[in-house]
Amino acid sequence: MQEKSSGFQWPAQWTPDILATLMFVVQKGRILLIRKKRGIGAGKVNGPGGKFEPGETALQCVLREVREELHIDIEDAREMGVLNFSFACGTIPEIRCHVFMATSFTGTPTETPEAEPFWCPVDGIPYDLMWQDDRFWLPAMLDGKRFEAFFTFEGDRMLEFSLKAED
């Protein structure tokens, strides 16, 4: 097991306000990313995804969100990890995000009011345009590792983190 930390200790009691998902499609050395157009993280590069609707599982949510945001249907989604986000400023809700990866889909990634999709080489991911936490867990996921992480942010700035990743 690989562990990285800024010295942060996981809180004993923590409950997210929002359950959400992210999807990363990887094919032939490329990853499908989006420029997020609205909501939390607008203007940042990320994977498509979003908030659970009542009664949905994480898988149902991510498949629905990708269909809504990019007009594609994922064929082989697999959950790779869970990200937990706490925001020190108190203006952004606490979030638990289930992260999925896939290699196969039908349809053509299409721009929507939510997202502008683009393909990027896996070795050229624009981490400087993404949330600061992505550079810690995304490479582990791309290496096939399952992970769990906790990050504390103040606005866009990451304050502390703890990451556990395993094959």
Phi, psi and omega in degrees: 000135178261131177230138175228145180200152173269009185100001181292138175254130178302135178291141179293320180242115177206129179231126180288151174275330185231137169255132184218175180221160171222148177231135174235116177266127181237125179216132170048047177076012179236155178234138179272117180241170176229153164264113185286130187262341179202168180084191179299126180087012178305135181093345180269159172271138182199188168264160176292156179161188180171193187278147174297145166261157182308132177084354181279148167273170177300317180296314179300319180297310184294321178295318178295313183298318179295320178298315181293318187277329186234353181063037174234159177244118180285138183254339187220045181298137173221133181287131182251335181182181181228132176248135177243130184237128173242138183244117184296333184290338179079357181265346178249133181296156174289137188231136167248124186238123176271125186253131182241156174228151179210164176235350187226139177205165173243154182100182180239124178305124188233138177294141178226176176299341180272324194207146172247107184281150173204150176268144182221141174299139180302327180274009179228029181299130184278070183303332180291346179256005186248173170301146184298333182290334187302325182293345180271315186259331184298316177299323178297315179298316180295337174274006177087010181273141171274150187213162170218137184213156176229129181231139173248130180239154165238105188063236179270354187263124178284129181264316182202163183201163171216129183228131174239125180227141179215155179290000000 
